[in-house]
């Protein structure tokens, strides 16, 4: 079946996924997400995630083991600051992109052409960042 996308707003073809030769095996269990462990902000801005060198998208991202309280979150995509906000979290696993595990809160997925940069300032000295990421050709 062919899906004609030329009549869609903006026209053009849909994005093409980059090969992921270990899928769907690697999606099983806890391996569905990429995990960055042991982040340490200690009150200064740090990079939680930086992706360069091509297009991609993140459908789900969240911090884990954060102390409830104020964190400054800055997201820059393709050189444009998308947000730079003091975020008051109410739990230790705040969802930043995508949906929550309870299914109550949903946020838009994020895509980019060249660069994705997520930075955080937090008083915490040991927290994690988990995300689901896919490259686009």
N, C-alpha and C positions, 0 to 999 in steps of 0.2 A: 504494500500500500504506500502511496506517495502522499505526503502532506505538503500542500502548496503554502508557503509562508509569505509569498509576495504581497498578499492582501492584508497582512498583519500591519499594525501601526509600526512605523519605522522601517518596514520592508526588510529584505535580506533573508539570509538563511539562519537557521538556528545554530548556536555554538556547537562545535565538534569536540567531543570528549577526547582527551589524550589517552593513549593506551594505559591500562592498568592490568598487567599480565598475571597478577596474583589474585585478582578479584574473580569470583566472590569468596574464595577461600579465606582471604585475610579479613573479610567483614564479619566472620563468626565471633560470637562472644564479645569479650572486652576489646578485641583488636579492631573494632570498627572505627575507633577514634585515634588520632595522633595525640600523644601526650607529652607535654613539657613539664618535667618535675623539678622541684627544688628552687623555684623562683624566689628571689630575695630582693625586695624593694627597700625595706628599712626606711621609708619616708622620702626616697628620691626616685625620680623617673627612671624606669628601666624598659627595655624592649621585651615584650612578652612573645611576639611573633613577628618575623620579618620574612616576606617571600618576595623574591625578585626574579626577573628573567622570563616573564611571560604571563599570560592570562590564566585566571583560575577563579574558583569560587569556594566559599565556605557556607555550608548549610546549617551547621550547628557549632557553637562555641560557648564554653563556659569556664569560669574559674572554679577551682576546688580548694577547700581548706582556707578560705579567706575568713578573717574575723569580720563579723557584721559591723558595719560602720562606713566611713567615707573613704572612697578610692577615687583618684582622678584617672579617667580613661580617655586616651587620645587615639583616634583612628585616622590614619592618612592613607588615601588610596590614589595611586597615580599622581602623587605630589599635592593632592588637594586634601586639606583637613576636613574630614567628614563630621567628626565631633571631637570636642575637647571639654569634657564635662566632669563635674564632681558628682559621683554616683554613690548614693547612700544605699548600701546593700543591707538586706534584712536577714539574710541567711548565709551559710558558709559555702553554698554552691550557686552563685548568681549566674543566670543565663545571659549571655551577651548577644548572641546571634542564634537564630533558629527557634526551637521550642523547648520547653521545660520537660522534665521527666514526667511531671504530673499531667502534661497536656493542657494546662490552663493558660499559659502565656506563650505567645508566638511572636517572633521578630523576623523581619525580612532577611533572607540570605544575602550575602555580600559577594559581589564579583568585581574583578579588576582586569585591566589590560596589561599592565607592566609591573606594578609594585603594590604590596600590601604591607602596612606597618601598624602594629598595635602596641601601644605603650601604656604603662600603668604606674601610678604612684600610690603606694599603700604602706601602712605601718608594718604590715606583715613581713616576716623574714623566711617563711617556708610555705609556699602555696604552689598549686599546679594550674596548668592551662590545658584544656582538652578541646579538640576541634575535629571536624570532618571537612576535609579539603580535597578538591579535585582540580587537576590542570585542564585547561581548554587549549586546543590547538589553534 
